[in-house]
Amino acid sequence: MNIRAVYFDFGGVLVRTEDKAPRTRLAERLGMSYKEVEGVVFASESSRLASTGAIPEEAHWQACAEALGVSRQEMDAIGQEFFAGDVIDTGLLDTIRSLRPQYKIGLISNAWSGLRVYITRNGFADIFDHMVISAEVGMMKPDPQIYYHALEQFGVIPQEAVFLDDFEENITGAQAIGMNAIHFTDPRQAIQQLKSMLDSRV
């Protein structure tokens, strides 16, 4: 069956933490480990709630400030430092653009409510025909319903779609409903696998 739609994850795929030094220095200054700081930002209950749209992103950052014992203003600076090593993979974005218009391109991301604004502000909203952001739809990967929701936007069945994500559980979730899936470990590997898969389904 031909592939008609390609879906990408956001964090860890399109944008990755290529330089860990800023986050490492931040952790040292806060008297915490790298993993502990990441846990406050990404693995906390407030992050989960913000990722399902149960609370606004601002409420999550307020909770982070309280967890770290800093003011909300200080948390803004900490947040900037936390993400300072993140890099948008412009080469990967160009490759994705080259897939259009032959394929529908979608985003499926577990993210807070600010992601759409971030993508638009950084000039690559154009690569997507539709974006499914967990905070906007109230569902998170690997819940099967978020994949079905994304497929419905393009009118495709699971076997006509492929999904790239850096977390194995999200790949397993997509495969469980019949989607093709690629575990993203580095861009060269992922694109090579994607092109091979697309070429084999023509």
N, CA and C atoms as a LAMMPS dump frame, in Angstrom:
ITEM: TIMESTEP
0
ITEM: NUMBER OF ATOMS
606
ITEM: BOX BOUNDS ff ff ff
-5.0000000000000000e+02 5.0000000000000000e+02
-5.0000000000000000e+02 5.0000000000000000e+02
-5.0000000000000000e+02 5.0000000000000000e+02
ITEM: ATOMS id mol type element x y z
1 1 1 N 0.843 -1.199 0
2 1 2 C 0 0 0
3 1 3 C 0.877 1.248 0
4 2 1 N 0.544 2.217 -0.84
5 2 2 C 1.346 3.43 -0.953
6 2 3 C 1.269 4.29 0.298
7 3 1 N 2.38 4.933 0.63
8 3 2 C 2.405 5.916 1.71
9 3 3 C 1.866 7.236 1.162
10 4 1 N 0.919 7.832 1.87
11 4 2 C 0.349 9.11 1.453
12 4 3 C 0.658 10.239 2.435
13 5 1 N 1.041 9.878 3.677
14 5 2 C 1.265 10.899 4.7
15 5 3 C 2.479 10.553 5.553
16 6 1 N 3.254 11.585 5.895
17 6 2 C 4.438 11.42 6.743
18 6 3 C 4.287 12.355 7.932
19 7 1 N 4.398 11.795 9.127
20 7 2 C 4.257 12.574 10.356
21 7 3 C 5.586 12.602 11.115
22 8 1 N 5.877 13.759 11.7
23 8 2 C 7.107 13.933 12.463
24 8 3 C 6.791 14.362 13.889
25 9 1 N 7.628 13.911 14.812
26 9 2 C 7.645 14.44 16.168
27 9 3 C 8.399 15.768 16.135
28 10 1 N 8.321 16.523 17.229
29 10 2 C 9.015 17.813 17.289
30 10 3 C 10.312 17.706 18.096
31 11 1 N 10.215 17.738 19.421
32 11 2 C 11.407 17.704 20.266
33 11 3 C 12.167 16.397 20.134
34 12 1 N 13.469 16.491 19.913
35 12 2 C 14.3 15.315 19.729
36 12 3 C 14.396 14.886 18.279
37 13 1 N 13.611 15.543 17.416
38 13 2 C 13.626 15.23 15.984
39 13 3 C 13.908 16.508 15.19
40 14 1 N 12.937 17.401 15.114
41 14 2 C 13.127 18.649 14.371
42 14 3 C 13.988 19.638 15.142
43 15 1 N 13.841 19.619 16.45
44 15 2 C 14.668 20.459 17.33
45 15 3 C 15.31 19.543 18.356
46 16 1 N 16.636 19.629 18.468
47 16 2 C 17.356 18.72 19.363
48 16 3 C 18.345 19.49 20.239
49 17 1 N 18.614 18.957 21.413
50 17 2 C 19.607 19.553 22.31
51 17 3 C 20.988 19.076 21.865
52 18 1 N 21.612 19.852 20.99
53 18 2 C 22.917 19.485 20.44
54 18 3 C 24.067 19.875 21.366
55 19 1 N 23.864 20.908 22.163
56 19 2 C 24.897 21.38 23.094
57 19 3 C 24.352 21.264 24.516
58 20 1 N 24.885 20.33 25.275
59 20 2 C 24.397 20.089 26.629
60 20 3 C 25.063 20.993 27.671
61 21 1 N 26.048 21.784 27.251
62 21 2 C 26.801 22.606 28.196
63 21 3 C 25.923 23.61 28.95
64 22 1 N 25.036 24.363 28.275
65 22 2 C 24.209 25.325 29.013
66 22 3 C 23.359 24.654 30.094
67 23 1 N 22.771 23.537 29.767
68 23 2 C 21.928 22.824 30.728
69 23 3 C 22.76 22.235 31.862
70 24 1 N 23.975 21.79 31.524
71 24 2 C 24.884 21.253 32.542
72 24 3 C 25.299 22.34 33.524
73 25 1 N 25.66 23.515 32.979
74 25 2 C 26.04 24.639 33.853
75 25 3 C 24.87 25.076 34.728
76 26 1 N 23.691 25.085 34.156
77 26 2 C 22.497 25.458 34.918
78 26 3 C 22.277 24.493 36.073
79 27 1 N 22.39 23.218 35.805
80 27 2 C 22.199 22.212 36.851
81 27 3 C 23.211 22.396 37.979
82 28 1 N 24.456 22.642 37.614
83 28 2 C 25.5 22.843 38.625
84 28 3 C 25.195 24.056 39.48
85 29 1 N 24.753 25.135 38.851
86 29 2 C 24.441 26.355 39.591
87 29 3 C 23.265 26.17 40.547
88 30 1 N 22.338 25.31 40.152
89 30 2 C 21.167 25.052 40.987
90 30 3 C 21.42 23.946 42.013
91 31 1 N 22.609 23.36 41.966
92 31 2 C 22.932 22.28 42.902
93 31 3 C 22.165 21.005 42.605
94 32 1 N 21.909 20.774 41.322
95 32 2 C 21.134 19.609 40.902
96 32 3 C 21.894 18.852 39.822
97 33 1 N 21.433 17.654 39.516
98 33 2 C 22.002 16.912 38.396
99 33 3 C 21.295 17.339 37.114
100 34 1 N 21.918 17.032 35.996
101 34 2 C 21.329 17.322 34.685
102 34 3 C 19.941 16.678 34.583
103 35 1 N 19.877 15.416 35.004
104 35 2 C 18.621 14.671 34.915
105 35 3 C 17.549 15.278 35.808
106 36 1 N 17.944 15.762 36.981
107 36 2 C 16.969 16.365 37.895
108 36 3 C 16.365 17.641 37.31
109 37 1 N 17.205 18.457 36.688
110 37 2 C 16.7 19.694 36.074
111 37 3 C 15.747 19.353 34.93
112 38 1 N 16.128 18.399 34.097
113 38 2 C 15.237 17.979 33.022
114 38 3 C 13.928 17.436 33.569
115 39 1 N 14.02 16.758 34.708
116 39 2 C 12.824 16.196 35.313
117 39 3 C 11.832 17.26 35.736
118 40 1 N 12.341 18.362 36.285
119 40 2 C 11.473 19.467 36.701
120 40 3 C 10.741 20.048 35.493
121 41 1 N 11.465 20.225 34.404
122 41 2 C 10.883 20.871 33.215
123 41 3 C 10.005 19.91 32.42
124 42 1 N 10.466 18.675 32.226
125 42 2 C 9.775 17.775 31.31
126 42 3 C 8.987 16.637 31.967
127 43 1 N 9.411 16.197 33.152
128 43 2 C 8.809 14.99 33.734
129 43 3 C 7.927 15.263 34.944
130 44 1 N 7.67 16.519 35.23
131 44 2 C 6.854 16.872 36.391
132 44 3 C 5.368 16.725 36.092
133 45 1 N 4.563 16.719 37.136
134 45 2 C 3.113 16.649 36.966
135 45 3 C 2.59 17.871 36.223
136 46 1 N 3.176 19.034 36.497
137 46 2 C 2.709 20.238 35.801
138 46 3 C 3.019 20.17 34.312
139 47 1 N 4.132 19.537 33.952
140 47 2 C 4.451 19.372 32.534
141 47 3 C 3.43 18.458 31.863
142 48 1 N 3.065 17.393 32.553
143 48 2 C 2.064 16.478 32
144 48 3 C 0.725 17.191 31.819
145 49 1 N 0.337 17.958 32.83
146 49 2 C -0.939 18.674 32.751
147 49 3 C -0.923 19.703 31.62
148 50 1 N 0.209 20.399 31.479
149 50 2 C 0.323 21.386 30.402
150 50 3 C 0.328 20.704 29.041
151 51 1 N 0.868 19.493 28.98
152 51 2 C 0.935 18.766 27.713
153 51 3 C -0.422 18.226 27.274
154 52 1 N -1.365 18.137 28.2
155 52 2 C -2.716 17.7 27.837
156 52 3 C -3.682 18.879 27.779
157 53 1 N -3.163 20.088 28
158 53 2 C -4.009 21.266 27.955
159 53 3 C -4.835 21.469 29.205
160 54 1 N -4.55 20.678 30.242
161 54 2 C -5.317 20.81 31.491
162 54 3 C -4.98 22.11 32.219
163 55 1 N -3.748 22.576 32.038
164 55 2 C -3.333 23.87 32.578
165 55 3 C -2.581 24.609 31.475
166 56 1 N -2.563 25.952 31.507
167 56 2 C -1.793 26.691 30.499
168 56 3 C -0.29 26.529 30.734
169 57 1 N 0.483 26.772 29.707
170 57 2 C 1.934 26.646 29.825
171 57 3 C 2.486 27.552 30.926
172 58 1 N 1.911 28.738 31.079
173 58 2 C 2.363 29.669 32.112
174 58 3 C 2.271 29.041 33.499
175 59 1 N 1.214 28.264 33.744
176 59 2 C 1.052 27.618 35.047
177 59 3 C 2.15 26.584 35.28
178 60 1 N 2.572 25.928 34.205
179 60 2 C 3.682 24.971 34.329
180 60 3 C 4.965 25.696 34.73
181 61 1 N 5.262 26.831 34.094
182 61 2 C 6.488 27.546 34.435
183 61 3 C 6.423 28.106 35.857
184 62 1 N 5.245 28.466 36.312
185 62 2 C 5.101 28.896 37.697
186 62 3 C 5.403 27.736 38.637
187 63 1 N 4.924 26.545 38.286
188 63 2 C 5.202 25.365 39.101
189 63 3 C 6.695 25.04 39.109
190 64 1 N 7.369 25.231 37.969
191 64 2 C 8.819 25.019 37.903
192 64 3 C 9.538 25.988 38.833
193 65 1 N 9.108 27.247 38.823
194 65 2 C 9.72 28.249 39.693
195 65 3 C 9.582 27.852 41.154
196 66 1 N 8.405 27.375 41.532
197 66 2 C 8.174 26.952 42.916
198 66 3 C 9.016 25.728 43.263
199 67 1 N 9.132 24.792 42.322
200 67 2 C 9.927 23.59 42.567
201 67 3 C 11.406 23.909 42.757
202 68 1 N 11.884 24.939 42.051
203 68 2 C 13.298 25.322 42.136
204 68 3 C 13.556 26.385 43.205
205 69 1 N 12.489 26.911 43.773
206 69 2 C 12.636 27.932 44.813
207 69 3 C 13.133 29.258 44.281
208 70 1 N 12.672 29.625 43.082
209 70 2 C 13.076 30.904 42.484
210 70 3 C 11.83 31.709 42.14
211 71 1 N 12.041 32.987 41.831
212 71 2 C 10.918 33.831 41.442
213 71 3 C 10.498 33.501 40.013
214 72 1 N 9.296 33.926 39.669
215 72 2 C 8.819 33.688 38.299
216 72 3 C 9.714 34.409 37.293
217 73 1 N 10.216 35.582 37.636
218 73 2 C 11.108 36.32 36.742
219 73 3 C 12.426 35.574 36.557
220 74 1 N 12.961 35.048 37.658
221 74 2 C 14.193 34.261 37.563
222 74 3 C 13.971 33.016 36.702
223 75 1 N 12.768 32.464 36.769
224 75 2 C 12.463 31.259 36.002
225 75 3 C 12.523 31.528 34.514
226 76 1 N 12.166 32.736 34.083
227 76 2 C 12.27 33.09 32.663
228 76 3 C 13.713 32.964 32.184
229 77 1 N 14.649 33.478 32.986
230 77 2 C 16.068 33.404 32.629
231 77 3 C 16.556 31.956 32.658
232 78 1 N 16.086 31.198 33.645
233 78 2 C 16.463 29.785 33.735
234 78 3 C 15.954 29.024 32.517
235 79 1 N 14.729 29.327 32.107
236 79 2 C 14.166 28.668 30.935
237 79 3 C 14.963 28.954 29.682
238 80 1 N 15.398 30.188 29.517
239 80 2 C 16.197 30.55 28.353
240 80 3 C 17.513 29.791 28.346
241 81 1 N 18.135 29.674 29.525
242 81 2 C 19.393 28.935 29.619
243 81 3 C 19.168 27.443 29.384
244 82 1 N 18.06 26.943 29.885
245 82 2 C 17.735 25.519 29.744
246 82 3 C 17.677 25.122 28.274
247 83 1 N 17.097 25.981 27.448
248 83 2 C 16.924 25.667 26.036
249 83 3 C 18.023 26.241 25.137
250 84 1 N 19.052 26.844 25.74
251 84 2 C 20.077 27.529 24.951
252 84 3 C 20.857 26.599 24.028
253 85 1 N 20.923 25.313 24.372
254 85 2 C 21.672 24.368 23.541
255 85 3 C 20.834 23.689 22.481
256 86 1 N 19.561 24.086 22.378
257 86 2 C 18.675 23.474 21.386
258 86 3 C 18.904 24.078 20.003
259 87 1 N 18.848 23.24 19
260 87 2 C 19.108 23.662 17.623
261 87 3 C 17.992 23.158 16.714
262 88 1 N 17.473 24.052 15.873
263 88 2 C 16.506 23.668 14.849
264 88 3 C 17.278 23.063 13.68
265 89 1 N 16.93 21.864 13.276
266 89 2 C 17.631 21.18 12.191
267 89 3 C 17.098 21.692 10.85
268 90 1 N 17.71 22.746 10.329
269 90 2 C 17.236 23.35 9.079
270 90 3 C 17.432 22.414 7.886
271 91 1 N 18.449 21.59 7.929
272 91 2 C 18.659 20.629 6.852
273 91 3 C 17.53 19.616 6.787
274 92 1 N 17.094 19.15 7.95
275 92 2 C 15.98 18.214 8.006
276 92 3 C 14.694 18.888 7.538
277 93 1 N 14.51 20.148 7.921
278 93 2 C 13.324 20.885 7.471
279 93 3 C 13.301 20.993 5.947
280 94 1 N 14.462 21.251 5.343
281 94 2 C 14.531 21.345 3.88
282 94 3 C 14.183 20.005 3.225
283 95 1 N 14.644 18.926 3.835
284 95 2 C 14.33 17.595 3.309
285 95 3 C 12.836 17.339 3.388
286 96 1 N 12.228 17.751 4.499
287 96 2 C 10.775 17.57 4.651
288 96 3 C 10.031 18.385 3.612
289 97 1 N 10.474 19.613 3.364
290 97 2 C 9.84 20.449 2.333
291 97 3 C 9.875 19.77 0.964
292 98 1 N 10.958 19.04 0.71
293 98 2 C 11.111 18.386 -0.593
294 98 3 C 10.112 17.247 -0.782
295 99 1 N 9.512 16.782 0.301
296 99 2 C 8.53 15.7 0.209
297 99 3 C 7.169 16.199 -0.252
298 100 1 N 6.985 17.499 -0.128
299 100 2 C 5.721 18.075 -0.561
300 100 3 C 5.812 18.502 -2.027
301 101 1 N 4.743 18.474 -2.804
302 101 2 C 3.37 18.114 -2.396
303 101 3 C 3.032 16.644 -2.596
304 102 1 N 4.034 15.8 -2.876
305 102 2 C 3.736 14.391 -3.126
306 102 3 C 3.123 13.716 -1.908
307 103 1 N 3.561 14.163 -0.71
308 103 2 C 3.053 13.58 0.523
309 103 3 C 2.465 14.668 1.415
310 104 1 N 1.439 14.302 2.168
311 104 2 C 0.934 15.176 3.215
312 104 3 C 1.919 15.098 4.383
313 105 1 N 2.25 16.256 4.966
314 105 2 C 3.213 16.308 6.066
315 105 3 C 2.517 16.773 7.342
316 106 1 N 2.653 15.99 8.397
317 106 2 C 2.002 16.332 9.658
318 106 3 C 2.956 16.315 10.828
319 107 1 N 2.542 16.966 11.894
320 107 2 C 3.263 16.966 13.168
321 107 3 C 2.397 16.268 14.199
322 108 1 N 3.005 15.4 14.998
323 108 2 C 2.338 14.819 16.163
324 108 3 C 3.289 14.989 17.33
325 109 1 N 2.981 15.938 18.221
326 109 2 C 3.915 16.29 19.29
327 109 3 C 3.236 16.368 20.653
328 110 1 N 3.881 15.761 21.642
329 110 2 C 3.495 15.982 23.034
330 110 3 C 4.148 17.299 23.45
331 111 1 N 3.362 18.338 23.564
332 111 2 C 3.947 19.661 23.809
333 111 3 C 2.952 20.578 24.504
334 112 1 N 3.502 21.648 25.069
335 112 2 C 2.676 22.648 25.744
336 112 3 C 2.034 23.574 24.719
337 113 1 N 1.194 24.452 25.2
338 113 2 C 0.381 25.287 24.312
339 113 3 C 1.183 26.291 23.486
340 114 1 N 2.422 26.55 23.844
341 114 2 C 3.208 27.541 23.114
342 114 3 C 3.898 27.019 21.864
343 115 1 N 3.757 25.728 21.569
344 115 2 C 4.539 25.158 20.463
345 115 3 C 4.161 25.759 19.109
346 116 1 N 2.88 25.926 18.843
347 116 2 C 2.469 26.451 17.542
348 116 3 C 3.063 27.843 17.306
349 117 1 N 3.058 28.678 18.347
350 117 2 C 3.633 30.02 18.24
351 117 3 C 5.139 29.921 17.978
352 118 1 N 5.818 29.003 18.672
353 118 2 C 7.261 28.815 18.482
354 118 3 C 7.565 28.437 17.036
355 119 1 N 6.826 27.469 16.5
356 119 2 C 7.064 27.006 15.14
357 119 3 C 6.815 28.131 14.135
358 120 1 N 5.746 28.872 14.335
359 120 2 C 5.419 29.976 13.436
360 120 3 C 6.466 31.072 13.512
361 121 1 N 6.88 31.419 14.725
362 121 2 C 7.863 32.481 14.924
363 121 3 C 9.207 32.127 14.296
364 122 1 N 9.533 30.842 14.291
365 122 2 C 10.82 30.409 13.736
366 122 3 C 10.741 30.034 12.255
367 123 1 N 9.594 30.299 11.649
368 123 2 C 9.5 30.24 10.195
369 123 3 C 9.418 28.884 9.543
370 124 1 N 8.903 27.858 10.257
371 124 2 C 8.764 26.583 9.548
372 124 3 C 7.382 25.951 9.701
373 125 1 N 6.376 26.778 9.973
374 125 2 C 5.001 26.265 9.981
375 125 3 C 4.587 25.804 8.586
376 126 1 N 5.266 26.351 7.562
377 126 2 C 4.902 26.032 6.174
378 126 3 C 5.15 24.587 5.781
379 127 1 N 5.979 23.868 6.536
380 127 2 C 6.277 22.491 6.136
381 127 3 C 5.14 21.54 6.478
382 128 1 N 4.222 21.977 7.336
383 128 2 C 3.151 21.089 7.785
384 128 3 C 1.823 21.407 7.11
385 129 1 N 1.136 20.353 6.676
386 129 2 C -0.245 20.51 6.223
387 129 3 C -1.181 20.564 7.426
388 130 1 N -0.763 19.951 8.53
389 130 2 C -1.553 20.009 9.77
390 130 3 C -0.638 19.679 10.945
391 131 1 N -0.871 20.336 12.075
392 131 2 C -0.112 20.083 13.297
393 131 3 C -1.048 19.566 14.386
394 132 1 N -0.697 18.423 14.951
395 132 2 C -1.425 17.877 16.096
396 132 3 C -0.533 18.058 17.317
397 133 1 N -0.942 18.973 18.189
398 133 2 C -0.185 19.309 19.404
399 133 3 C -1.007 18.851 20.594
400 134 1 N -0.41 18.057 21.452
401 134 2 C -1.16 17.403 22.531
402 134 3 C -1.937 18.383 23.405
403 135 1 N -1.348 19.525 23.71
404 135 2 C -2.022 20.504 24.565
405 135 3 C -3.295 21.044 23.917
406 136 1 N -3.344 21.009 22.598
407 136 2 C -4.511 21.518 21.88
408 136 3 C -5.611 20.477 21.725
409 137 1 N -5.229 19.2 21.695
410 137 2 C -6.22 18.141 21.463
411 137 3 C -6.531 17.324 22.717
412 138 1 N -5.782 17.571 23.803
413 138 2 C -6.061 16.886 25.074
414 138 3 C -5.7 15.421 25.099
415 139 1 N -4.773 15.01 24.238
416 139 2 C -4.311 13.622 24.178
417 139 3 C -2.803 13.618 23.996
418 140 1 N -2.154 12.601 24.531
419 140 2 C -0.708 12.487 24.412
420 140 3 C -0.31 11.138 23.837
421 141 1 N 0.757 11.14 23.045
422 141 2 C 1.361 9.873 22.633
423 141 3 C 1.813 9.126 23.891
424 142 1 N 1.698 7.818 23.955
425 142 2 C 1.295 6.907 22.879
426 142 3 C -0.19 6.524 22.88
427 143 1 N -1.061 7.379 23.398
428 143 2 C -2.495 7.121 23.326
429 143 3 C -2.896 6.906 21.86
430 144 1 N -3.513 5.773 21.529
431 144 2 C -3.885 5.516 20.142
432 144 3 C -4.736 6.618 19.525
433 145 1 N -5.539 7.286 20.355
434 145 2 C -6.473 8.28 19.825
435 145 3 C -5.773 9.476 19.19
436 146 1 N -4.577 9.82 19.65
437 146 2 C -3.9 10.974 19.057
438 146 3 C -3.416 10.636 17.646
439 147 1 N -3.037 9.374 17.438
440 147 2 C -2.627 8.954 16.095
441 147 3 C -3.843 8.911 15.162
442 148 1 N -4.941 8.358 15.656
443 148 2 C -6.163 8.32 14.841
444 148 3 C -6.623 9.73 14.484
445 149 1 N -6.511 10.646 15.443
446 149 2 C -6.897 12.037 15.191
447 149 3 C -6.045 12.624 14.063
448 150 1 N -4.74 12.371 14.116
449 150 2 C -3.838 12.895 13.081
450 150 3 C -4.169 12.294 11.712
451 151 1 N -4.447 11.013 11.679
452 151 2 C -4.775 10.348 10.416
453 151 3 C -6.064 10.908 9.814
454 152 1 N -7.031 11.193 10.673
455 152 2 C -8.316 11.718 10.203
456 152 3 C -8.156 13.066 9.499
457 153 1 N -7.193 13.854 9.947
458 153 2 C -7.002 15.175 9.338
459 153 3 C -6.615 15.064 7.868
460 154 1 N -5.973 13.968 7.49
461 154 2 C -5.531 13.769 6.108
462 154 3 C -6.382 12.749 5.352
463 155 1 N -7.326 12.14 6.064
464 155 2 C -8.172 11.153 5.405
465 155 3 C -7.413 9.926 4.948
466 156 1 N -6.442 9.491 5.75
467 156 2 C -5.651 8.309 5.404
468 156 3 C -5.847 7.232 6.466
469 157 1 N -5.594 5.99 6.091
470 157 2 C -5.629 4.891 7.045
471 157 3 C -4.214 4.667 7.576
472 158 1 N -4.071 3.966 8.698
473 158 2 C -2.739 3.803 9.31
474 158 3 C -1.678 3.267 8.362
475 159 1 N -2.055 2.322 7.52
476 159 2 C -1.077 1.692 6.62
477 159 3 C -0.58 2.651 5.545
478 160 1 N -1.245 3.782 5.367
479 160 2 C -0.841 4.774 4.369
480 160 3 C 0.015 5.878 4.974
481 161 1 N 0.442 5.688 6.219
482 161 2 C 1.192 6.735 6.92
483 161 3 C 2.453 6.185 7.575
484 162 1 N 3.433 7.066 7.728
485 162 2 C 4.654 6.725 8.458
486 162 3 C 4.922 7.829 9.473
487 163 1 N 5.414 7.432 10.644
488 163 2 C 5.643 8.362 11.747
489 163 3 C 7.073 8.224 12.241
490 164 1 N 7.751 9.38 12.441
491 164 2 C 9.121 9.39 12.969
492 164 3 C 9.122 10.034 14.343
493 165 1 N 9.721 9.341 15.321
494 165 2 C 9.763 9.833 16.7
495 165 3 C 11.021 9.295 17.369
496 166 1 N 11.534 10.042 18.342
497 166 2 C 12.754 9.603 19.024
498 166 3 C 12.491 8.719 20.239
499 167 1 N 11.232 8.603 20.676
500 167 2 C 10.906 7.753 21.822
501 167 3 C 10.305 6.437 21.341
502 168 1 N 10.885 5.328 21.795
503 168 2 C 10.443 4.018 21.332
504 168 3 C 8.989 3.746 21.68
505 169 1 N 8.531 4.214 22.862
506 169 2 C 7.152 3.939 23.236
507 169 3 C 6.155 4.607 22.29
508 170 1 N 6.556 5.761 21.724
509 170 2 C 5.678 6.437 20.764
510 170 3 C 5.67 5.732 19.416
511 171 1 N 6.814 5.16 19.059
512 171 2 C 6.903 4.347 17.851
513 171 3 C 6.04 3.1 18.007
514 172 1 N 6.144 2.451 19.158
515 172 2 C 5.35 1.249 19.421
516 172 3 C 3.862 1.566 19.386
517 173 1 N 3.498 2.743 19.923
518 173 2 C 2.101 3.151 19.921
519 173 3 C 1.561 3.33 18.517
520 174 1 N 2.372 3.93 17.645
521 174 2 C 1.953 4.122 16.256
522 174 3 C 1.84 2.78 15.535
523 175 1 N 2.807 1.914 15.752
524 175 2 C 2.791 0.609 15.097
525 175 3 C 1.615 -0.241 15.567
526 176 1 N 1.206 -0.044 16.812
527 176 2 C 0.108 -0.84 17.377
528 176 3 C -1.208 -0.621 16.649
529 177 1 N -1.368 0.554 16.005
530 177 2 C -2.61 0.796 15.261
531 177 3 C -2.412 0.581 13.759
532 178 1 N -1.218 0.12 13.38
533 178 2 C -0.971 -0.224 11.98
534 178 3 C -0.169 0.776 11.183
535 179 1 N 0.305 1.856 11.829
536 179 2 C 1.125 2.829 11.108
537 179 3 C 2.523 2.281 10.889
538 180 1 N 3.154 2.715 9.815
539 180 2 C 4.579 2.476 9.634
540 180 3 C 5.31 3.455 10.538
541 181 1 N 6.451 3.079 11.073
542 181 2 C 7.129 3.971 12.011
543 181 3 C 8.638 3.79 11.943
544 182 1 N 9.346 4.887 12.203
545 182 2 C 10.809 4.898 12.201
546 182 3 C 11.282 5.503 13.511
547 183 1 N 12.144 4.766 14.205
548 183 2 C 12.72 5.282 15.442
549 183 3 C 13.868 6.235 15.087
550 184 1 N 13.694 7.506 15.388
551 184 2 C 14.676 8.533 15.035
552 184 3 C 15.818 8.516 16.049
553 185 1 N 17.029 8.232 15.555
554 185 2 C 18.22 8.313 16.407
555 185 3 C 19.189 9.378 15.909
556 186 1 N 19.222 9.605 14.596
557 186 2 C 19.967 10.728 14.02
558 186 3 C 19.358 11.028 12.664
559 187 1 N 19.485 12.272 12.197
560 187 2 C 18.782 12.662 10.964
561 187 3 C 19.182 11.875 9.735
562 188 1 N 20.469 11.571 9.594
563 188 2 C 20.921 10.838 8.4
564 188 3 C 20.28 9.45 8.352
565 189 1 N 20.295 8.769 9.495
566 189 2 C 19.683 7.436 9.575
567 189 3 C 18.203 7.503 9.289
568 190 1 N 17.529 8.478 9.886
569 190 2 C 16.071 8.568 9.747
570 190 3 C 15.646 8.855 8.312
571 191 1 N 16.321 9.8 7.668
572 191 2 C 15.967 10.155 6.298
573 191 3 C 16.262 9.011 5.34
574 192 1 N 17.366 8.31 5.579
575 192 2 C 17.694 7.168 4.73
576 192 3 C 16.608 6.101 4.846
577 193 1 N 16.177 5.817 6.086
578 193 2 C 15.127 4.829 6.288
579 193 3 C 13.809 5.296 5.675
580 194 1 N 13.506 6.58 5.836
581 194 2 C 12.269 7.118 5.3
582 194 3 C 12.243 7.021 3.777
583 195 1 N 13.32 7.426 3.139
584 195 2 C 13.366 7.381 1.671
585 195 3 C 13.263 5.965 1.156
586 196 1 N 13.916 5.013 1.862
587 196 2 C 13.826 3.602 1.455
588 196 3 C 12.4 3.104 1.569
589 197 1 N 11.734 3.516 2.659
590 197 2 C 10.359 3.092 2.859
591 197 3 C 9.431 3.695 1.803
592 198 1 N 9.63 4.975 1.507
593 198 2 C 8.781 5.636 0.514
594 198 3 C 9.011 5.053 -0.88
595 199 1 N 10.275 4.792 -1.219
596 199 2 C 10.606 4.232 -2.53
597 199 3 C 10.008 2.833 -2.713
598 200 1 N 9.944 2.087 -1.607
599 200 2 C 9.432 0.71 -1.7
600 200 3 C 7.923 0.65 -1.796
601 201 1 N 7.274 1.794 -1.521
602 201 2 C 5.804 1.812 -1.538
603 201 3 C 5.245 2.558 -2.742
604 202 1 N 6.088 2.877 -3.697
605 202 2 C 5.606 3.586 -4.892
606 202 3 C 4.902 2.609 -5.833
